[in-house]
Amino acid sequence: MAFKIMTLSDAAAERITEIIEDSDKPVIGVRVGVKNAGCAGMAYTMDYVTEPVAGDDHVSDKGVEVYVEPKATMFLLGTVMDFEQSKMSSGFTFRNPNQTGACGCGESVQLKPADLKAIAEARANG
């Protein structure tokens, strides 16, 4: 089985499918990345994808197409993207093993690049 950079929860896949179906323009998936932002240092980004961007990594999970910006790949390895809904808010969340901290307001996170040696060892032993 091939290693996926990131995976989707059922709720995230369902919400992305809804977004694609409700779009006014042809959308084939979403693009996930990271940018420098906030007091903790980085923030996740998401955009519609109308056509693949050369160089992006591609993840197909639960019938949804996710494209990952090349500069974000090392920060997202092993991440599970989820969609959470409450009475007060709803949005995509990221359960990321490479996250080392977050700001108090939840707008930004601290990320470290994935440990490729540890991932390789875990795959070899699992």
Contact map, one row per residue, 1 for C-alpha under 8 A:
111000000000000000000000000000000000000000000000000000000000000000000000000000000000000000000000000000000000000000000000000000
111100000000000000000000000000000000000000000000000000000000000000000000000000000000000000000000000000000000000000000000000000
111110000000000000000000000000000000000000000000000000000000000000000000000000000000000000000000000000000000000000000000000000
011111100000000000000000000000000000000000000000000000000010000000000000000011000000000000000000000000000000000000000000000000
001111100000000000000000000000000000000000000000000000000010000000000000100111100000000000000000000000000000000000000000000000
000111110000000000000000000000000000000000000000000000000010000000000000000111111000000000000000000000000000000000000000000000
000111111000000000000000000000000000000000000000000000000010100000000000000001111000000000000000000000000000000000000000000000
000001111111100000000000000000000000000000000000000000000000110000000000000000011100000000000000000000000000000000000000000000
000000111111100000000000000000000000000000000000000000000000000000000000000000011110000000000000000000000000000000000000000000
000000011111110000000000000000000000000000000000000000000000010000000000000000000100000000000000000000000000000000000000000000
000000011111111000000000000000000000000000000000000000000000000000000000000000000111000000000000000000000000000000000000000000
000000011111111100000000000000000000000000000000000000000000000000000000000000001110000000010000000000000000000000000000000000
000000011111111110000000000000000000000000000000000000000000111100000000000000000000000000000000000000000000000000000000000000
000000000111111111000000000000000000000000000000000000000000000000000000000000000000000000000000000000000000000000000000000000
000000000011111111100000000000000000000000000000000000000000000000000000000000000010000000000000000000000000000000000000000000
000000000001111111110000000011000000000000000000000000000000000100000000000000000000000000000000000000000000000000000000000000
000000000000111111111000000000000000000000000000000000000000000100000000000000000000000000000000000000000000000000000000000000
000000000000011111111100000000000000000000000000000000000000000000000000000000000000000000000000000000000000000000000000000000
000000000000001111111110000000000000000000000000000000000000000000000000000000000000000000000000000000000000000000000000000000
000000000000000111111110011110000000000000000000000000000000000000000000000000000000000000000000000000000000000000000000000000
000000000000000011111110000000000000000000000000000000000000000000000000000000000000000000000000000000000000000000000000000000
000000000000000001111111000000000000000000000000000000000000000000000000000000000000000000000000000000000000000000000000000000
000000000000000000111111111000000000000000000000000000000000000000000000000000000000000000000000000000000000000000000000000000
000000000000000000000111110000000000000000000000000000000000000000000000000000000000000000000000000000000000000000000000000000
000000000000000000000011111000000000000000000000010000000000000000000000000000000000000000000000000000000000000000000000000000
000000000000000000010011111100000000000000000000010000000000000000000000000000000000000000000000000000000000000000000000000000
000000000000000000010010111110000000000000000001111000000000000000000000000000000000000000000000000000000000000000000000000000
000000000000000000010000011111000000000000000001111000000000000010000000000000000000000000000000000000000000000000000000000000
000000000000000100010000001111100000000000000001110000000000000111100000000000000000000000000000000000000000000000000000000000
000000000000000100000000000111110000000000000111100000000000000011100000000000000000000000000000000000000000000000000000000000
000000000000000000000000000011111000000000001111100000000000000001111000000000000000000000000000000000000000000000000000000000
000000000000000000000000000001111100000000011110000000000000000001111001000000000000000000000000000000000000000000000000000000
000000000000000000000000000000111110000000011100000000000000000000011011100000000000000000000000000000000000000000000000000000
000000000000000000000000000000011111000001111000000000000000000000001011000000000000000000000000000000000000000000000000000000
000000000000000000000000000000001111100001111000000000000000000000000000000000000000000000000000000000000000000000000000000000
000000000000000000000000000000000111110011100000000000000000000000000000000000000000000000000000000000000000000000000000000000
000000000000000000000000000000000011111111100000000000000000000000000000000000000000000000000000000000000001000000000000000000
000000000000000000000000000000000001111111100000000000000000000000000000000000000000000000000000000000100011100000000000000000
000000000000000000000000000000000000111110000000000000000000000000000000000000000000000000000000000000100001000000000000000000
000000000000000000000000000000000000111111000000000000000000000000000000000000000000000000000000000011100001110000000000000000
000000000000000000000000000000000001111111100000000000000000000000000000000000000000000000000000000000000001110000000000000000
000000000000000000000000000000000111110111110000000000000000000000000000000000000000000000000000000000000001111000000000000000
000000000000000000000000000000000111110011111000000000000000000000000000000000000000000000000000000000000011100000000000000000
000000000000000000000000000000011110000001111100000000000000000000000000000000000000000000000000000000000001000000000000000000
000000000000000000000000000000111110000000111110000000000000000000000000000000000000000000000000000000000000000000000000000000
000000000000000000000000000001111000000000011111000000000000000000000000000000000000000000000000000000000000000000000000000000
000000000000000000000000000001110000000000001111100000000000000000000000000000000000000000000000000000000000000000000000000000
000000000000000000000000001111100000000000000111110000000000000000000000000000000000000000000000000000000000000000000000000000
000000000000000000000000001111100000000000000011111100000000000000100000000000000000000000000000000000000000000000000000000000
000000000000000000000000111110000000000000000001111100000000000000000000000000000000000000000000000000000000000000000000000000
000000000000000000000000001100000000000000000000111110000000000000000000000000000000000000000000000000000000000000000000000000
000000000000000000000000000000000000000000000000111111010000000000100000000000000000000000000000000000000000000000000000000000
000000000000000000000000000000000000000000000000001111110000000000000000000000000000000000000000000000000000000000000000000000
000000000000000000000000000000000000000000000000000111110000000000000000000000000000000000000000000000000000000000000000000000
000000000000000000000000000000000000000000000000000011111000000000001100000000000000000000000000000000000000000000000000000000
000000000000000000000000000000000000000000000000000111111100000000111100000000000000000000000000000000000000000000000000000000
000000000000000000000000000000000000000000000000000000111110000000111100100000000000000000000000000000000000000000000000000000
000000000000000000000000000000000000000000000000000000011111000011110000000000000000000000000000000000000000000000000000000000
000111100000000000000000000000000000000000000000000000001111100011110000000000000000000000000000000000000000000000000000000000
000000000000000000000000000000000000000000000000000000000111111111000000000000000000000000000000000000000000000000000000000000
000000110000100000000000000000000000000000000000000000000011111111000000000000000000000000000000000000000000000000000000000000
000000010100100000000000000000000000000000000000000000000001111100000000000000000000000000000000000000000000000000000000000000
000000000000100000000000000000000000000000000000000000000001111110000000000000000000000000000000000000000000000000000000000000
000000000000100110000000000010000000000000000000000000000001111111000000000000000000000000000000000000000000000000000000000000
000000000000000000000000000111000000000000000000000000000111101111100000000000000000000000000000000000000000000000000000000000
000000000000000000000000000011110000000000000000000000000111100111110000000000000000000000000000000000000000000000000000000000
000000000000000000000000000011110000000000000000100100011110000011111000000000000000000000000000000000000000000000000000000000
000000000000000000000000000000111000000000000000000000011110000001111101100000000000000000000000000000000000000000000000000000
000000000000000000000000000000111100000000000000000000111000000000111111100000000000000000000000000000000000000000000000000000
000000000000000000000000000000000000000000000000000000111000000000011111100000000000000000000000000000000000000000000000000000
000000000000000000000000000000001100000000000000000000000000000000001111110000000000000000000000000000000000000000000000000000
000000000000000000000000000000011100000000000000000000000000000000011111111100000000000000000000000000000000000000000000000000
000010000000000000000000000000001000000000000000000000001000000000011111111110000000000000000000000000000000000000000000000000
000000000000000000000000000000000000000000000000000000000000000000000011111110000000000000000000000000000000000011000000000000
000000000000000000000000000000000000000000000000000000000000000000000001111110000000000000000000010000000000001111000000000000
000011000000000000000000000000000000000000000000000000000000000000000001111111100000000000000001010000000000000001000000000000
000111000000000000000000000000000000000000000000000000000000000000000000111111100000000000000001110000000000000001000000000000
000111100000000000000000000000000000000000000000000000000000000000000000000111110000000000000001100000000000000000000000000000
000011100000000000000000000000000000000000000000000000000000000000000000000111111000000000000111100000000000000000000000000000
000001111000000000000000000000000000000000000000000000000000000000000000000001111100000000000111000000000000000000000000000000
000001111001000000000000000000000000000000000000000000000000000000000000000000111110000000011110000000000000000000000000000000
000000011111000000000000000000000000000000000000000000000000000000000000000000011111000000011110000000000000000000000000000000
000000001011001000000000000000000000000000000000000000000000000000000000000000001111100001111000000000000000000000000000000000
000000000010000000000000000000000000000000000000000000000000000000000000000000000111110001111000000000000000000000000000000000
000000000000000000000000000000000000000000000000000000000000000000000000000000000011111011100000000000000000000000000000000000
000000000000000000000000000000000000000000000000000000000000000000000000000000000001111111000000000000000000000000000000000000
000000000000000000000000000000000000000000000000000000000000000000000000000000000000111110000000000000000000000000000000000000
000000000000000000000000000000000000000000000000000000000000000000000000000000000000011111000000000000000000000000000000000000
000000000000000000000000000000000000000000000000000000000000000000000000000000000000111111100000000000000000000000000000000000
000000000000000000000000000000000000000000000000000000000000000000000000000000000011110111110000000000000000000000000000000000
000000000000000000000000000000000000000000000000000000000000000000000000000000000011100011111000000000000000000000000000000000
000000000001000000000000000000000000000000000000000000000000000000000000000000001111000001111100000000000000000000000000000000
000000000000000000000000000000000000000000000000000000000000000000000000000000001111000000111110000000000000000000000000000000
000000000000000000000000000000000000000000000000000000000000000000000000000000111100000000011111000000000000000000000000000000
000000000000000000000000000000000000000000000000000000000000000000000000000000111100000000001111100000000000000000000000000000
000000000000000000000000000000000000000000000000000000000000000000000000000111110000000000000111111000000000000000000000000000
000000000000000000000000000000000000000000000000000000000000000000000000000011100000000000000011111000000000000000000000000000
000000000000000000000000000000000000000000000000000000000000000000000000001110000000000000000001111100000000001111000000000000
000000000000000000000000000000000000000000000000000000000000000000000000000000000000000000000001111111000000111100000000000000
000000000000000000000000000000000000000000000000000000000000000000000000000000000000000000000000011111000000111100000000000000
000000000000000000000000000000000000000100000000000000000000000000000000000000000000000000000000001111100000111000000000000000
000000000000000000000000000000000000000100000000000000000000000000000000000000000000000000000000001111110111110000000000000000
000000000000000000000000000000000000011100000000000000000000000000000000000000000000000000000000000011111111100000000000000000
000000000000000000000000000000000000000000000000000000000000000000000000000000000000000000000000000001111110000000000000000000
000000000000000000000000000000000000000000000000000000000000000000000000000000000000000000000000000000111111000000000000000000
000000000000000000000000000000000000000000000000000000000000000000000000000000000000000000000000000001111111100000000000000000
000000000000000000000000000000000000010000100000000000000000000000000000000000000000000000000000000001111111100000000000000000
000000000000000000000000000000000000111111110000000000000000000000000000000000000000000000000000000001101111110000000000000000
000000000000000000000000000000000000010111100000000000000000000000000000000000000000000000000000001111100111111000000000000000
000000000000000000000000000000000000000111000000000000000000000000000000000000000000000000000000001111000001111100000000000000
000000000000000000000000000000000000000001000000000000000000000000000000001000000000000000000000011110000000111110000000000000
000000000000000000000000000000000000000000000000000000000000000000000000001000000000000000000000011100000000011111000000000000
000000000000000000000000000000000000000000000000000000000000000000000000011000000000000000000000010000000000001111100000000000
000000000000000000000000000000000000000000000000000000000000000000000000011110000000000000000000010000000000000111110000000000
000000000000000000000000000000000000000000000000000000000000000000000000000000000000000000000000000000000000000011111110000000
000000000000000000000000000000000000000000000000000000000000000000000000000000000000000000000000000000000000000001111111000000
000000000000000000000000000000000000000000000000000000000000000000000000000000000000000000000000000000000000000000111111100000
000000000000000000000000000000000000000000000000000000000000000000000000000000000000000000000000000000000000000000111111110000
000000000000000000000000000000000000000000000000000000000000000000000000000000000000000000000000000000000000000000111111111000
000000000000000000000000000000000000000000000000000000000000000000000000000000000000000000000000000000000000000000011111111100
000000000000000000000000000000000000000000000000000000000000000000000000000000000000000000000000000000000000000000001111111110
000000000000000000000000000000000000000000000000000000000000000000000000000000000000000000000000000000000000000000000111111111
000000000000000000000000000000000000000000000000000000000000000000000000000000000000000000000000000000000000000000000011111111
000000000000000000000000000000000000000000000000000000000000000000000000000000000000000000000000000000000000000000000001111111
000000000000000000000000000000000000000000000000000000000000000000000000000000000000000000000000000000000000000000000000111111
000000000000000000000000000000000000000000000000000000000000000000000000000000000000000000000000000000000000000000000000011111
